[in-house]
Amino acid sequence: MSVDQPQNRIFGDYELLEEIARGGMGVVYRALDTRLDRMVALKLLPSKAIDDPERKWRFVREAKAASALNHPNIVTIYDIDRAPFGEGEPVDFIAMEYVAGRTLDRLIERKGLPLRERRSTPSRCRDRRLAA
């Protein structure tokens, strides 16, 4: 079973509800934290990256860096761990705050950014960098 194509919707203490993003560092699902009864974003390290120590190190570094920050424009990291995925090997994951809405890449691909958002986006990104 692959994190890219889950057949079992239960992953540790989380119920995977829908895929919301995909990239080089993982597949992100909207999930229900069944212990705390709250929505989370769950990033799973892709199957092909599990045996790559460099990618795993970057994955953990990403979680540690984000968890060290406290800023309204940066999601809160709730957990980083490994959990069995179906009948396969344990999978590394990051559980983080779920923020409803469109991702920046989806917003841009449709119409580009409206002028007002083009002006405010760099300052929001600058604020995030300053918080880091």
N, C-alpha and C positions, 0 to 999 in steps of 0.2 A: 504494500500500500504506500502511496506517495503523498507527501504534503501538498503536492500540486493537484492531485485528484483524490481527495479523501472520500472513502466510501462510508466510514464510520464518522458520524458527526460528533461523537464524544471524544474529547481529548483531555485527559487528566480531569481536572475540576471544571472544565469549560465545555460548552456545547457550541460547536461551530455553526453559525447561522448563514453567513454568505461571504464570499470572497469580495473584498473591497479594493485591494491593490495588489500589484505584483511588480517585483523589481529584482535587481541583482542580489540584494541582501535578504530577500525572503518573500514569502507570500503572506499577505495580511488579511485576516478574517474579522468580521464583526462577530463577536461571540458573547455568550452569556456566562458570567462567572457564577456557577451554581452554588458556591459557598456563600457569597455575599449578595447574590441576586442583583447584579448590576451588569450593564453592557460594558464590554471592553473591546479594544482592538488587540488582536493576538497576532504577532508576527512570528512565523515559523521559519526556521532556517531551511532552505530547500534541500531536498534529498541529495542532490549532487554535491552539495557543499559540506555535508556532515563530516566527510573524511579529509577535508582541506583545512589544516590547522590555521592558515592565514585568514581564511574567510570566517572561521569560527572566532578567532581572536578579534577581528573587526566587528563582528556581531556583538560580542560581549562588550567591547570598547564603546560601541554606539549606545548600548543600554546604560553603561556606567556614566558616560558623558551626559546623557539626557537626564539621568536620575539626579545628577549633581546640580541641576538648574531648577530654578523656580521662577517662571515667567508666564504671563497669561497666554503668550503665543507659542509655548512649548508644552507638549503633552506631558502628563505626569506618568512616570514609570511605576507600575505596581509590583512587578515581579519579573525575575529572569530565572529560568529553571530548565529542566529536561523532564519529559513525560513520555510514557509509551504511546505510540501512535498505531492503533490497531494491533496487528500481530507482529509488526516490524520493530525495529530498533527504537530506542528513545530518541526523541527529537528535541533540539534546543528551541526555546521560545522566549519572547518578550511579551508580557502582558502590560498594556498601557491604557491610558484614558482614551475612551472612544469619543470622538467629536463628530457629530453628524454634519453633513454638508458635502460639497463638491471638493475634490482635490484640485490643486492648482493646475496640474497637467490637463485635467478634464475641462476646466474652465477655459484654459487657453486654446485647446484644440478646437473648440466649437466656434468661437467668434473672436478670439483674441481678448485681451483685457480692455474693458472700457477705460477711457482716459482717467477718470477719477481713481480707479483701482491701480492703474499704472503708476500714478503718482504716489499712492499710499503704500503699495507693496514694497518698494525699496526701503522705506523707512521702517516698516514692520520687520523686514529681514535684518536691517541694521540694528534694530532694538534687540533682536534675538542674538546677534553676534556679540553685542555689548554685554548681554547677560551672561554669555558663555565666558 
